[in-house]
Amino acid sequence: MRGLSIAGAHTDVGKTYVACALIRAAVARGRRVGVLKPVVSGFDPDDWADSDPGCLLRALGLAPNETLLDAVSPLRFRAPLSPPMAARAEGRSLAYAAVLDACRPFLADTQADLKIFEGAGGIMSPIAEDGLCAHLHADVGLPAVLVGGSYLGAISHTLTALAALQGFGIPIHAVVISQSADPEAPDFDQTAEAVGRFANLPVVAARRGDEAWARQLL
């Protein structure tokens, strides 16, 4: 069963954008895609159509509803903080075992031709009180697509995250450099080239508005 695990070098670098592009590319090829982003923070239950899970559902060609939301992102928190901090703000405690339990239906799905898993925040961000996002990617067991940005400092963040993934024994499928919307960001092509030169891995440059690159990763 093929699958990809979308990991971030930092928060807000474009993980969901990359996940959605991969989903659309796979759906266009007639594949049945299973999708999971088990933990979401900064989630407004009264206005979530454009949230990460809402975007993932639309990429699948599905109209977002509560049942589908529970399937794609079962653990949701309001505060835009790390998941354990967001849970604490609601008087809850988020244990790593609960996060793993939320992943089990996705991992047990035998109908999907392709599984797309997305983490939360950067690879070394806490996903629970007693676990990092890196622990979860390792336990899910899918090859990682590491998403880095193109802002100033992104080269260091991406290469550091790559070293962390390798340290956890997580296989790397590819590195994607997602184009920053900041007009003051360093040159996009030079950023992608520098990451590729030092990473010694396939690096894909994901320009906003052009998802042709996604087909390369499937």
C-alpha atoms as a printed R data frame, in Angstrom:
    type eleno elety resid chain resno       x      y       z
1   ATOM     1    CA   MET     A     1   0.000  0.000   0.000
2   ATOM     2    CA   ARG     A     2   1.608  3.239  -1.111
3   ATOM     3    CA   GLY     A     3   1.475  6.282   1.085
4   ATOM     4    CA   LEU     A     4   3.232  9.538   1.896
5   ATOM     5    CA   SER     A     5   3.671 11.368   5.174
6   ATOM     6    CA   ILE     A     6   3.727 15.166   4.848
7   ATOM     7    CA   ALA     A     7   6.143 16.654   7.372
8   ATOM     8    CA   GLY     A     8   6.998 20.299   7.973
9   ATOM     9    CA   ALA     A     9  10.322 22.008   8.509
10  ATOM    10    CA   HIS     A    10   8.437 24.742  10.334
11  ATOM    11    CA   THR     A    11   4.871 25.814  10.983
12  ATOM    12    CA   ASP     A    12   2.889 27.436   8.140
13  ATOM    13    CA   VAL     A    13   5.313 26.364   5.415
14  ATOM    14    CA   GLY     A    14   2.650 24.849   3.150
15  ATOM    15    CA   LYS     A    15   2.143 21.259   4.349
16  ATOM    16    CA   THR     A    16  -1.588 21.321   3.630
17  ATOM    17    CA   TYR     A    17  -1.017 23.019   0.278
18  ATOM    18    CA   VAL     A    18   1.386 20.214  -0.681
19  ATOM    19    CA   ALA     A    19  -0.950 17.529   0.668
20  ATOM    20    CA   CYS     A    20  -3.882 18.954  -1.323
21  ATOM    21    CA   ALA     A    21  -1.836 19.170  -4.526
22  ATOM    22    CA   LEU     A    22  -0.819 15.511  -4.137
23  ATOM    23    CA   ILE     A    23  -4.424 14.505  -3.463
24  ATOM    24    CA   ARG     A    24  -5.689 16.343  -6.545
25  ATOM    25    CA   ALA     A    25  -2.976 14.797  -8.715
26  ATOM    26    CA   ALA     A    26  -3.829 11.308  -7.443
27  ATOM    27    CA   VAL     A    27  -7.599 11.789  -7.807
28  ATOM    28    CA   ALA     A    28  -7.054 13.021 -11.376
29  ATOM    29    CA   ARG     A    29  -5.391  9.666 -12.073
30  ATOM    30    CA   GLY     A    30  -8.450  7.823 -10.785
31  ATOM    31    CA   ARG     A    31  -6.914  6.742  -7.499
32  ATOM    32    CA   ARG     A    32  -8.829  6.282  -4.270
33  ATOM    33    CA   VAL     A    33  -7.021  8.419  -1.701
34  ATOM    34    CA   GLY     A    34  -7.166  8.013   2.068
35  ATOM    35    CA   VAL     A    35  -6.367 11.198   3.998
36  ATOM    36    CA   LEU     A    36  -5.627 11.926   7.639
37  ATOM    37    CA   LYS     A    37  -4.459 14.992   9.546
38  ATOM    38    CA   PRO     A    38  -5.212 13.633  13.012
39  ATOM    39    CA   VAL     A    39  -4.541 16.764  15.065
40  ATOM    40    CA   VAL     A    40  -5.515 20.336  14.200
41  ATOM    41    CA   SER     A    41  -5.150 23.417  16.378
42  ATOM    42    CA   GLY     A    42  -6.346 26.922  15.624
43  ATOM    43    CA   PHE     A    43  -9.632 25.336  14.535
44  ATOM    44    CA   ASP     A    44 -12.881 27.349  14.583
45  ATOM    45    CA   PRO     A    45 -15.803 24.892  14.754
46  ATOM    46    CA   ASP     A    46 -18.170 27.617  13.561
47  ATOM    47    CA   ASP     A    47 -16.174 28.511  10.455
48  ATOM    48    CA   TRP     A    48 -13.970 25.688   9.249
49  ATOM    49    CA   ALA     A    49 -14.656 25.385   5.518
50  ATOM    50    CA   ASP     A    50 -11.262 26.939   4.728
51  ATOM    51    CA   SER     A    51  -9.419 25.174   7.547
52  ATOM    52    CA   ASP     A    52  -6.793 22.530   6.827
53  ATOM    53    CA   PRO     A    53  -9.287 19.627   7.050
54  ATOM    54    CA   GLY     A    54 -11.779 21.589   4.947
55  ATOM    55    CA   CYS     A    55  -9.126 22.066   2.253
56  ATOM    56    CA   LEU     A    56  -8.162 18.387   2.380
57  ATOM    57    CA   LEU     A    57 -11.795 17.325   1.931
58  ATOM    58    CA   ARG     A    58 -12.293 19.656  -1.027
59  ATOM    59    CA   ALA     A    59  -9.118 18.303  -2.623
60  ATOM    60    CA   LEU     A    60 -10.784 14.880  -2.433
61  ATOM    61    CA   GLY     A    61 -13.783 16.354  -4.258
62  ATOM    62    CA   LEU     A    62 -15.975 16.098  -1.149
63  ATOM    63    CA   ALA     A    63 -18.280 18.698   0.349
64  ATOM    64    CA   PRO     A    64 -17.106 19.191   3.938
65  ATOM    65    CA   ASN     A    65 -19.468 17.939   6.634
66  ATOM    66    CA   GLU     A    66 -19.134 16.927  10.281
67  ATOM    67    CA   THR     A    67 -18.894 13.184   9.587
68  ATOM    68    CA   LEU     A    68 -16.094 13.640   7.075
69  ATOM    69    CA   LEU     A    69 -14.404 16.142   9.374
70  ATOM    70    CA   ASP     A    70 -14.302 13.549  12.167
71  ATOM    71    CA   ALA     A    71 -12.739 11.045   9.789
72  ATOM    72    CA   VAL     A    72 -10.042 13.370   8.440
73  ATOM    73    CA   SER     A    73  -9.182 15.356  11.591
74  ATOM    74    CA   PRO     A    74 -10.594 13.693  14.710
75  ATOM    75    CA   LEU     A    75  -8.624 15.731  17.278
76  ATOM    76    CA   ARG     A    76  -9.371 19.447  16.968
77  ATOM    77    CA   PHE     A    77  -8.570 22.400  19.228
78  ATOM    78    CA   ARG     A    78  -9.453 26.097  19.054
79  ATOM    79    CA   ALA     A    79  -6.259 27.829  20.156
80  ATOM    80    CA   PRO     A    80  -3.541 28.405  17.506
81  ATOM    81    CA   LEU     A    81  -0.907 26.736  19.680
82  ATOM    82    CA   SER     A    82   0.946 23.438  19.724
83  ATOM    83    CA   PRO     A    83  -1.649 20.653  20.154
84  ATOM    84    CA   PRO     A    84  -0.848 19.870  23.818
85  ATOM    85    CA   MET     A    85  -0.916 23.584  24.726
86  ATOM    86    CA   ALA     A    86  -4.170 24.050  22.789
87  ATOM    87    CA   ALA     A    87  -5.681 21.049  24.571
88  ATOM    88    CA   ARG     A    88  -4.626 22.442  27.960
89  ATOM    89    CA   ALA     A    89  -6.341 25.739  27.091
90  ATOM    90    CA   GLU     A    90  -9.569 23.720  26.905
91  ATOM    91    CA   GLY     A    91  -8.926 21.918  30.180
92  ATOM    92    CA   ARG     A    92  -7.923 18.731  28.404
93  ATOM    93    CA   SER     A    93  -4.778 16.658  28.260
94  ATOM    94    CA   LEU     A    94  -3.577 15.220  24.968
95  ATOM    95    CA   ALA     A    95  -1.709 11.937  25.366
96  ATOM    96    CA   TYR     A    96   0.388 10.444  22.590
97  ATOM    97    CA   ALA     A    97  -1.537  7.156  22.892
98  ATOM    98    CA   ALA     A    98  -4.749  9.043  22.009
99  ATOM    99    CA   VAL     A    99  -3.133 10.482  18.892
100 ATOM   100    CA   LEU     A   100  -1.978  7.035  17.800
101 ATOM   101    CA   ASP     A   101  -5.468  5.635  18.445
102 ATOM   102    CA   ALA     A   102  -6.901  8.348  16.175
103 ATOM   103    CA   CYS     A   103  -4.601  7.119  13.384
104 ATOM   104    CA   ARG     A   104  -5.595  3.450  13.544
105 ATOM   105    CA   PRO     A   105  -8.646  3.531  11.187
106 ATOM   106    CA   PHE     A   106  -6.547  5.340   8.559
107 ATOM   107    CA   LEU     A   107  -3.672  2.878   8.910
108 ATOM   108    CA   ALA     A   108  -6.062 -0.106   8.778
109 ATOM   109    CA   ASP     A   109  -7.801  1.095   5.585
110 ATOM   110    CA   THR     A   110  -7.179 -1.488   2.872
111 ATOM   111    CA   GLN     A   111  -9.272  0.238   0.196
112 ATOM   112    CA   ALA     A   112  -7.076  3.254  -0.507
113 ATOM   113    CA   ASP     A   113  -4.697  3.178  -3.464
114 ATOM   114    CA   LEU     A   114  -2.724  5.998  -1.850
115 ATOM   115    CA   LYS     A   115  -2.628  7.277   1.724
116 ATOM   116    CA   ILE     A   116  -1.740 10.891   2.492
117 ATOM   117    CA   PHE     A   117  -0.901 11.627   6.122
118 ATOM   118    CA   GLU     A   118  -0.194 15.149   7.377
119 ATOM   119    CA   GLY     A   119   1.437 16.098  10.651
120 ATOM   120    CA   ALA     A   120   0.983 19.278  12.710
121 ATOM   121    CA   GLY     A   121   3.533 22.081  12.894
122 ATOM   122    CA   GLY     A   122   7.220 21.425  12.446
123 ATOM   123    CA   ILE     A   123   8.738 17.969  12.671
124 ATOM   124    CA   MET     A   124  10.106 18.613  16.182
125 ATOM   125    CA   SER     A   125   6.919 20.257  17.465
126 ATOM   126    CA   PRO     A   126   5.076 18.531  20.316
127 ATOM   127    CA   ILE     A   127   2.115 16.549  18.989
128 ATOM   128    CA   ALA     A   128   1.078 15.493  22.490
129 ATOM   129    CA   GLU     A   129   2.179 15.926  26.095
130 ATOM   130    CA   ASP     A   130   4.523 12.957  25.710
131 ATOM   131    CA   GLY     A   131   5.383 12.857  22.018
132 ATOM   132    CA   LEU     A   132   6.782 14.878  19.124
133 ATOM   133    CA   CYS     A   133   5.485 15.085  15.592
134 ATOM   134    CA   ALA     A   134   8.599 13.126  14.583
135 ATOM   135    CA   HIS     A   135   7.517 10.244  16.830
136 ATOM   136    CA   LEU     A   136   4.171 10.138  15.063
137 ATOM   137    CA   HIS     A   137   5.672 10.167  11.561
138 ATOM   138    CA   ALA     A   138   7.973  7.316  12.606
139 ATOM   139    CA   ASP     A   139   5.087  5.279  14.032
140 ATOM   140    CA   VAL     A   140   2.828  5.884  11.018
141 ATOM   141    CA   GLY     A   141   5.634  4.357   8.964
142 ATOM   142    CA   LEU     A   142   5.142  6.114   5.622
143 ATOM   143    CA   PRO     A   143   7.940  7.724   3.576
144 ATOM   144    CA   ALA     A   144   8.115 11.434   4.315
145 ATOM   145    CA   VAL     A   145   7.730 14.392   2.019
146 ATOM   146    CA   LEU     A   146   9.484 17.181   3.904
147 ATOM   147    CA   VAL     A   147   8.014 20.605   3.159
148 ATOM   148    CA   GLY     A   148  10.226 23.645   3.648
149 ATOM   149    CA   GLY     A   149   9.582 27.287   2.924
150 ATOM   150    CA   SER     A   150  11.526 29.894   0.960
151 ATOM   151    CA   TYR     A   151  11.607 32.693   3.547
152 ATOM   152    CA   LEU     A   152  14.882 33.973   4.994
153 ATOM   153    CA   GLY     A   153  16.169 31.193   7.246
154 ATOM   154    CA   ALA     A   154  14.248 28.433   5.482
155 ATOM   155    CA   ILE     A   155  17.381 26.716   4.183
156 ATOM   156    CA   SER     A   156  18.619 26.136   7.729
157 ATOM   157    CA   HIS     A   157  15.179 25.108   8.979
158 ATOM   158    CA   THR     A   158  14.740 22.618   6.129
159 ATOM   159    CA   LEU     A   159  18.164 21.021   6.462
160 ATOM   160    CA   THR     A   160  17.772 20.811  10.250
161 ATOM   161    CA   ALA     A   161  14.374 19.148   9.870
162 ATOM   162    CA   LEU     A   162  15.845 16.745   7.332
163 ATOM   163    CA   ALA     A   163  18.549 15.745   9.815
164 ATOM   164    CA   ALA     A   164  15.850 15.208  12.456
165 ATOM   165    CA   LEU     A   165  13.822 12.934  10.163
166 ATOM   166    CA   GLN     A   166  16.913 10.929   9.366
167 ATOM   167    CA   GLY     A   167  17.776 10.722  13.060
168 ATOM   168    CA   PHE     A   168  14.364  9.171  13.747
169 ATOM   169    CA   GLY     A   169  14.930  6.644  10.960
170 ATOM   170    CA   ILE     A   170  12.112  8.033   8.802
171 ATOM   171    CA   PRO     A   171  12.626  7.331   5.085
172 ATOM   172    CA   ILE     A   172  12.603 10.465   2.917
173 ATOM   173    CA   HIS     A   173  10.649 10.337  -0.326
174 ATOM   174    CA   ALA     A   174  11.435 13.931  -1.350
175 ATOM   175    CA   VAL     A   175  11.921 17.467  -0.152
176 ATOM   176    CA   VAL     A   176   9.485 20.122  -1.380
177 ATOM   177    CA   ILE     A   177  10.316 23.812  -1.190
178 ATOM   178    CA   SER     A   178   7.049 25.723  -1.053
179 ATOM   179    CA   GLN     A   179   7.151 29.230  -2.460
180 ATOM   180    CA   SER     A   180   6.656 31.948   0.136
181 ATOM   181    CA   ALA     A   181   4.003 34.596  -0.406
182 ATOM   182    CA   ASP     A   182   6.343 37.199   1.108
183 ATOM   183    CA   PRO     A   183   7.599 39.519  -1.672
184 ATOM   184    CA   GLU     A   184  10.706 40.189   0.446
185 ATOM   185    CA   ALA     A   185  11.655 36.499   0.534
186 ATOM   186    CA   PRO     A   186  15.005 35.448  -0.972
187 ATOM   187    CA   ASP     A   187  15.129 34.205  -4.553
188 ATOM   188    CA   PHE     A   188  12.970 31.086  -4.749
189 ATOM   189    CA   ASP     A   189  15.049 29.152  -7.283
190 ATOM   190    CA   GLN     A   190  18.278 29.816  -5.419
191 ATOM   191    CA   THR     A   191  16.696 28.672  -2.160
192 ATOM   192    CA   ALA     A   192  15.507 25.390  -3.695
193 ATOM   193    CA   GLU     A   193  18.890 24.845  -5.352
194 ATOM   194    CA   ALA     A   194  20.773 25.407  -2.091
195 ATOM   195    CA   VAL     A   195  18.591 22.938  -0.190
196 ATOM   196    CA   GLY     A   196  19.098 20.332  -2.911
197 ATOM   197    CA   ARG     A   197  22.853 20.864  -2.968
198 ATOM   198    CA   PHE     A   198  23.259 20.243   0.757
199 ATOM   199    CA   ALA     A   199  20.461 17.696   1.230
200 ATOM   200    CA   ASN     A   200  21.733 15.362  -1.502
201 ATOM   201    CA   LEU     A   201  18.113 14.332  -2.092
202 ATOM   202    CA   PRO     A   202  15.471 15.044  -4.742
203 ATOM   203    CA   VAL     A   203  14.148 18.566  -4.203
204 ATOM   204    CA   VAL     A   204  10.939 19.743  -5.829
205 ATOM   205    CA   ALA     A   205  10.227 23.457  -6.242
206 ATOM   206    CA   ALA     A   206   6.519 24.062  -5.625
207 ATOM   207    CA   ARG     A   207   5.503 27.361  -7.178
208 ATOM   208    CA   ARG     A   208   2.188 28.767  -6.092
209 ATOM   209    CA   GLY     A   209  -0.442 28.508  -8.791
210 ATOM   210    CA   ASP     A   210   1.296 25.635 -10.589
211 ATOM   211    CA   GLU     A   211   0.737 22.103  -9.283
212 ATOM   212    CA   ALA     A   212   2.441 20.242 -12.112
213 ATOM   213    CA   TRP     A   213   5.261 19.405  -9.692
214 ATOM   214    CA   ALA     A   214   2.904 17.198  -7.638
215 ATOM   215    CA   ARG     A   215   2.787 14.551 -10.357
216 ATOM   216    CA   GLN     A   216   6.527 13.992  -9.926
217 ATOM   217    CA   LEU     A   217   6.004 12.701  -6.391
218 ATOM   218    CA   LEU     A   218   3.360 10.053  -7.139
